[in-house]
Amino acid sequence: MTTPAIREIPLAEPGAGPYGITPGPDGALWLTLAHGGAIARLGVDGAVRTYPLEPAGGRPLIITAGPDGALWFTRSGDDRIGRISVDGEQRTVALPAGTGPGGIATGPDGALWYAGMTSDTIGRVDTDGGVEVFPLPAKGAFASMITAGPDDALWFTLNQANAIGRIDLDGRVTVHPLPTVNAGPVGITLGGDGAIWFVEITAGQLGRVTPDGEVTEIPLPDRAARPHAIVADPAGGAWFTEWGANRIGHLDPTGRIATHDLPTPNAEPHGIAVTPDGVWAALEIGAVAHLTPPP
């Protein structure tokens, strides 16, 4: 088997903290700089452009392509949802104080849905700026990341409640407990098999939950790897970051797991994205890793 090639592309100052990453509608990669208070764009030509947050003061975490040709992201530091056009024009939507927005995803209804980490809520923001908030049944659950499911609903991780949640478009919530105690689910994505895939950062496992709530857990070879983010592989399986082990991992459709070391020690890989050109991971050291899998 051919070993994938990994290169690292400098993106920002070491303290800027690239965190979330997503392909944009313009073919570029868009990232949050969690410590630098900015959004970065990595063009297909390799050019990097940085946009400081407007207004300043937020801590951008997760970014996603919206339904309106713009990028939307969470600002956990000042309880806002940000929007940035591909030309760099910004606006924000204010959320209730103490929301602590983390994950964000476009829902099947054409709105943006976010996870309220410190407020035990899931919220909905339409592209005109209207906000609707839905309380979760568990207190202190720390809703972390969120993804659209295959079933006209949103699925999210409850990091401190040790569960995966589902919310339909009317706000009804279902909670699916995980078999492993204190698993610490974080990243979550819709898989190509129609199931929801997630990572368990404290248990060192991947997880899969079907739309009817059946949960399967897959231990990683290195249980101390601290998997953080996960994205579906268009060819089947999934790609994920191993934050604690400085690696990018891959689960193929047969269930086999392969891991790939990053060139720079302690690079702290966080968000991960897949494009036709390969796999991309945001590295907190101030760079982006690009992995080119073999055919």
C-alpha positions in Angstrom: 0.0 0.0 0.0 1.3 3.5 -0.9 1.8 5.8 2.0 -0.1 9.1 1.7 2.0 12.2 1.3 1.4 14.9 3.9 2.6 18.5 3.5 2.0 21.4 5.9 1.1 24.9 4.6 1.8 27.9 6.8 -1.4 29.8 7.4 -1.0 32.2 10.3 1.2 33.1 13.3 1.8 30.2 15.7 -0.5 31.7 18.3 -3.5 32.2 15.9 -4.8 28.7 16.5 -6.4 27.4 13.3 -9.4 25.3 14.5 -12.4 24.8 12.2 -12.1 24.2 8.5 -14.6 23.8 5.6 -14.6 23.9 1.8 -16.2 27.1 0.6 -18.5 27.7 -2.4 -15.6 29.5 -4.1 -13.3 26.4 -4.1 -11.2 27.7 -1.3 -10.7 26.4 2.2 -12.0 28.6 5.0 -10.8 28.3 8.6 -11.3 29.9 12.0 -8.4 31.3 13.9 -9.7 30.6 17.4 -6.9 32.5 19.2 -6.3 35.1 16.6 -9.9 36.3 16.4 -10.0 36.0 12.6 -11.2 34.0 9.6 -8.6 32.7 7.1 -9.0 31.8 3.4 -6.6 29.4 1.7 -7.1 29.7 -2.1 -6.6 27.0 -4.6 -3.5 28.9 -5.7 -2.1 28.7 -2.2 -2.7 32.3 -1.4 -3.7 33.0 2.2 -5.9 35.9 3.2 -7.0 36.7 6.8 -10.1 38.6 7.9 -10.1 39.9 11.4 -13.5 39.5 13.1 -16.0 42.4 12.8 -16.7 43.4 15.5 -13.6 42.3 17.3 -13.7 40.3 20.5 -15.2 36.9 19.5 -13.5 33.5 19.5 -14.4 31.8 16.2 -14.7 28.0 16.5 -16.5 26.1 13.8 -17.2 27.2 10.3 -19.5 25.8 7.6 -20.7 26.6 4.1 -24.2 28.2 4.3 -27.1 27.8 2.0 -26.7 31.4 0.7 -23.2 31.2 -0.9 -21.5 32.5 2.3 -19.6 31.0 5.2 -21.2 30.9 8.7 -19.3 30.4 11.9 -19.7 30.4 15.7 -18.2 33.1 17.9 -18.0 31.5 21.4 -16.4 34.5 23.0 -19.2 36.9 22.5 -22.3 34.7 21.8 -22.7 35.5 18.2 -23.0 33.7 14.9 -20.9 35.2 12.2 -21.4 35.3 8.4 -18.6 36.1 5.9 -19.1 36.4 2.2 -16.5 35.0 -0.2 -15.5 38.6 -0.7 -14.9 39.1 3.0 -17.9 41.1 4.0 -19.1 40.3 7.5 -22.1 40.5 9.7 -23.2 38.9 12.9 -26.3 37.5 14.6 -26.6 38.0 18.4 -27.5 35.0 20.5 -28.8 35.0 24.1 -26.1 35.8 26.6 -24.3 32.7 27.9 -25.1 30.6 24.8 -21.5 29.5 24.1 -22.0 28.4 20.5 -19.8 25.6 19.4 -20.7 23.4 16.4 -22.7 24.8 13.5 -24.2 23.1 10.4 -26.7 23.9 7.6 -30.0 22.1 8.2 -32.4 20.5 5.7 -34.6 23.6 6.2 -32.0 26.0 4.8 -31.2 27.5 8.2 -28.1 27.3 10.3 -28.2 25.2 13.4 -25.8 25.5 16.3 -24.9 23.7 19.6 -25.0 25.9 22.7 -22.1 24.5 24.7 -22.7 26.4 27.9 -26.4 26.9 27.7 -27.8 23.4 27.2 -29.5 24.5 24.0 -29.7 23.9 20.3 -30.4 26.9 18.2 -31.6 27.8 14.8 -30.6 30.9 12.8 -32.2 31.7 9.5 -30.2 33.6 6.9 -32.2 36.8 7.6 -31.0 36.7 11.2 -34.0 35.3 13.1 -33.1 33.1 16.1 -35.0 30.3 17.7 -33.7 28.4 20.8 -34.6 24.9 21.9 -33.7 23.8 25.5 -32.1 20.4 26.0 -33.5 17.9 28.6 -30.1 17.4 30.2 -28.3 20.0 32.3 -24.6 20.4 32.0 -24.6 18.3 28.9 -22.1 20.5 26.9 -23.6 20.2 23.5 -20.5 20.4 21.3 -20.7 19.6 17.5 -23.7 19.2 15.2 -24.5 17.8 11.8 -27.4 17.4 9.5 -28.7 13.8 9.4 -30.3 11.7 6.7 -33.7 12.1 8.3 -34.7 15.8 8.2 -33.2 16.3 11.6 -29.9 17.5 13.2 -27.7 15.3 15.3 -25.3 16.5 17.9 -22.8 15.3 20.5 -23.4 15.8 24.3 -19.9 15.7 25.5 -20.6 15.7 29.3 -23.9 13.7 29.1 -22.2 10.8 27.3 -24.8 10.8 24.6 -25.7 11.6 21.0 -28.8 13.9 20.6 -31.2 14.3 17.7 -33.5 17.3 17.2 -36.1 17.5 14.5 -37.1 20.7 12.8 -39.9 21.3 15.3 -37.5 21.2 18.2 -38.3 17.7 19.5 -35.2 16.1 21.1 -34.2 12.5 21.4 -31.1 11.4 23.4 -29.2 8.2 22.7 -26.8 7.2 25.6 -23.4 5.8 24.7 -22.4 2.3 25.9 -19.0 3.5 27.1 -19.0 5.5 30.3 -17.3 9.0 30.1 -16.7 8.6 26.4 -16.6 12.4 25.7 -18.1 12.6 22.2 -17.0 15.6 20.2 -16.9 15.6 16.4 -19.8 14.3 14.4 -20.7 13.9 10.7 -23.1 12.3 8.4 -21.5 9.2 6.8 -21.9 7.9 3.3 -23.7 4.9 4.7 -26.6 7.0 5.9 -25.6 6.7 9.6 -24.1 9.3 11.9 -20.4 9.0 12.8 -18.7 10.6 15.8 -15.6 10.5 17.8 -15.1 9.8 21.6 -12.2 11.9 22.7 -11.8 10.5 26.2 -12.4 6.9 25.3 -10.3 6.8 22.2 -13.0 5.4 20.0 -15.1 6.1 16.9 -18.9 5.7 17.1 -21.7 5.1 14.7 -25.4 5.7 15.4 -28.2 4.7 12.9 -31.3 6.9 12.4 -33.2 4.5 14.6 -30.7 4.9 17.5 -28.6 1.8 17.3 -25.1 2.7 18.6 -21.8 0.9 17.7 -18.4 1.8 19.1 -15.0 1.1 17.4 -11.9 1.3 19.6 -8.9 2.9 18.0 -5.5 1.1 18.0 -4.2 3.9 20.3 -6.9 4.6 23.0 -4.9 7.6 24.1 -5.1 9.3 20.7 -7.9 11.8 21.7 -9.8 11.9 18.4 -11.3 15.3 17.9 -13.0 15.9 14.5 -14.4 13.6 11.9 -15.6 13.9 8.3 -17.1 11.4 5.9 -14.9 9.9 3.2 -16.7 10.1 -0.2 -15.3 6.7 -1.0 -16.8 5.2 2.2 -15.6 5.3 5.8 -14.3 8.4 7.5 -11.3 10.6 8.1 -10.6 11.9 11.6 -8.0 13.9 13.6 -6.1 12.4 16.5 -5.4 15.5 18.5 -3.4 13.7 21.3 -1.4 11.6 19.0 -0.5 14.1 16.2 -2.0 12.1 13.5 -4.7 11.9 10.8 -6.7 8.7 10.9 -8.8 6.8 8.4 -11.5 4.2 8.7 -12.2 2.4 5.5 -15.6 0.8 4.6 -14.4 -2.6 5.8 -13.6 -1.3 9.3 -9.9 -1.2 8.9 -8.2 1.8 10.6 -5.0 3.4 9.3 -3.2 6.4 10.9 -0.7 8.9 9.4 1.8 10.9 11.4 2.0 14.6 10.9 5.5 16.0 9.9 5.7 18.5 12.8 5.6 17.2 16.4 2.8 18.5 18.6 1.0 20.2 15.7 -2.4 19.8 17.5 -4.8 18.8 14.6 -8.3 19.9 15.1 -10.9 20.4 12.3 -10.8 18.2 9.2 -12.3 18.5 5.7 -12.2 16.5 2.4 -12.1 18.0 -1.1 -11.4 16.4 -4.5 -7.7 17.3 -3.9 -7.4 15.4 -0.7 -7.8 15.6 3.1 -7.1 18.9 5.0 -6.6 19.4 8.7 -6.4 22.6 10.7 -3.2 22.6 12.9 -3.2 24.8 16.0 0.5 25.5 15.4 -0.6 27.9 12.6 -0.8 25.7 9.6 -2.9 23.4 7.4 -2.0 19.8 6.8 -2.8 18.4 3.3 -2.8 14.7 2.9 -3.0 13.2 -0.6 -4.4 9.6 -0.3 -3.3 7.0 -2.9 -5.8 6.3 -5.6 
